[in-house]
Amino acid sequence: MGNTLITRWQGKLSHRMPVVLDIGAAMLLSEGANLIYAPAGWITAGFALIVINWRIYGD
């Protein structure tokens, strides 16, 4: 019974984990660029959103 629950949870997590990691990386990159130069942070965030949308909805 316990292994079945872990397997179900692991299956759901394996599909979402790359997106979670992409979001975390996008936030860190955007904040890092924002500390150097504010428009660079906004541009980085925009590119990150494009990549995340491509990962979720792209083929």
N, C-alpha and C positions, 0 to 999 in steps of 0.2 A: 504494500500500500504506500509506503513512504517513497519508494523509488519511482512510482508512477507520478506522484505529486511533484517530485523534483524534475522528472523528465518533462512534464507539461510546462512547468515554470521555466525551465531551461530553453525549451522550444520557443516560447513567447519572447524571452529575453534575447535569444540569438538573432531574431529579426529586427529588434529595436536597438540593440546595442551599438551597431555602427552609426546610426543616426544620432544617438546620444553622444557618442564620441565626437562626431562632426560638429554638433552644436557646442560642446565644450571647447573644442579647438577654435571654432569661430569666435567664441566669446573672448578667449585668451588672446588671439591674434588681434582682434578689434581693439581691445583695451590696451594692448601693448603699442599698437600703432597710434592710438588716440593719445597716449602719453607723450609720444614724440611730436606728433603734428595732428591736430584735430580732424581736418578733412581726410587725412590718410586713414583714420579710424573709421570714418563713415564709408569710405570707398571699400575698405577691407570688409566691413560688415555687409555691404551690398553684394560683393563677390561671394562671400560666404553663404548668403541667402540663396544666391543662384545655384551654388554647388549643392546645398542641402535640398533644394527643390528638385534638382536633377537626380539626386540620390533617392528621393522618395518617389517621385512621379515619373522619372525617366526610365527608359528601357535599358 
